[in-house]
């Protein structure tokens, strides 16, 4: 039969690699730092610095949390892109198909579909008016008249 034993260093390395691969699926920028912490423990266990399980857990906790708090913001900025890029709908011009009363909702046509629309205007925006999209909030579009 097979005599398969898993060394603690190899177990930590496998856990670390699994977490790094799982990070690719989630892109949460949390699992990668926990995975790196597990790889650090694998390295310290392999070279003999952490032979006890409690020592391994301490190194794992400290390294994972340190990496998470020190590098997560930088990693998100580096890999997740920039939030200051305007969305593709911003500034699009659409037609009002049902009047938008002050403080109420009307309807506009956007990308071939009817959307609920509202405005901060203190007057009614009549049917047939061209308006500009400011934002999309759930299933409603915030618009303003084209100047």
N, C-alpha and C positions, 0 to 999 in steps of 0.2 A: 504494500500500500504506500500511499504518499505520506511523507512526513513533512508537512508544510507548516513552518512557523514564521510568523511575521514579526520582524524586529520593530521596536518602538519608533526608530528613526524612519523606517520605511512606511509604517502606518501613518505617521504625521505627514510625510511627503505625499502619500496618496490622498489624504484628506485635503492638503493644501492644493494639489493639482485639481481635484474635483471641484473645490470652491472657486478656483480661478476659471475653470471651464464654465461653471454655473454663472459666473459674473458676465460672461459673454452673452448669455441668454437674457439676463435681467437688466444689465446696464444700470444698476443701482449705486455703484461705487461704494458698496459696503462689503460684499462677499470677497472682493479682491484683496482687501486689507486683512480680513480674517484668514484668507488663504495664504497670504504672505506671512502672517504670524505663525501659521502652521508649518510653513516651509522653514522659518527661522528656528522653530523648535526642532524640526527634523535635523537641521544643520548642527544645532548645539548638542543634540542627543547623539548624533553620529560621531562628533569629535570628543564626546565624553564630558561635556560641561553640565549637562542635566541628566543624571542617571535615574533620579527618583521621579515618580509620576507627579508628585506635588510640585516639584521644581519645574517640570515640563508645563504644568498648568499655569504656574506663575509667569514663566517666560511667554507662554502663549497669550495670556490675558494682557500683560503689560505691552508686548510688542504689537498685538492686534489693535488695542485701544490707542496706543501712541501713533501708529501709522494712520489709523482712521481719523483721529483728531488733527493731526499735523498735515496730512496730505489729501484728504477728501476734497476740500474746496478747490485746491489746485488741479486735481485730476478732473473734476467736473468741468472747470473752465477750459482745460486743455482738450478734453475729448468730447464733451457734450455739446459744443457749439456755443453760439452767442444768442442771448435772448433779445438783444437790441435790434435784430433784423426784423423789419416790419412784416407782418403776415401778408400773404398774397391777396387777401380780400381788401386790405386797407386802401382807401381811396377809390375803389371801384365805383362806377356810376351805374345806378339802377333806376328803373321807373316805378313810380307809385301806382298800384292798381286799385287800391282801396284807400281813401283819405286817412291820414294819420292825424287824429285830433290832439290838441295840446294835452299832455298828461295821459294819453291813451295809446292804443295800438291800431295800426293799419296794416296794409299788406304791400310788399314789393315783390318784383320778379328778380330772382338772382340765380344764375346758372340754370335757367329753365324751370325753376320751381318757385312756388309761392312761399314767402317767408313772412312771419310776423315782424313788424317794424315799429320802432318807437323813436321819439326824438325829444331833445331838451327844449325845443322851441316852445314859445308861449302862444303860438298860433297854429291853426290847422294847416297841414301840408296837403294841398288838393291832389286828386287823382290826375295822373298824366305828368306830374312834376318829376324832373330828374333830380335825384338825391345822391349823395355820396356816402358810402359805408364808412363809419368810424370804428365800429367793433362788432363782434358777434358774441352775444351773451346767452349761452345755452341754445335755445331754438329761436331767439329773437335777434334782430339786427338793429343796431343803433345807427341812425342816419342823421344827416344834416343836409339842408338844401345846398345845391351847387351855387356858388357865388358868381 
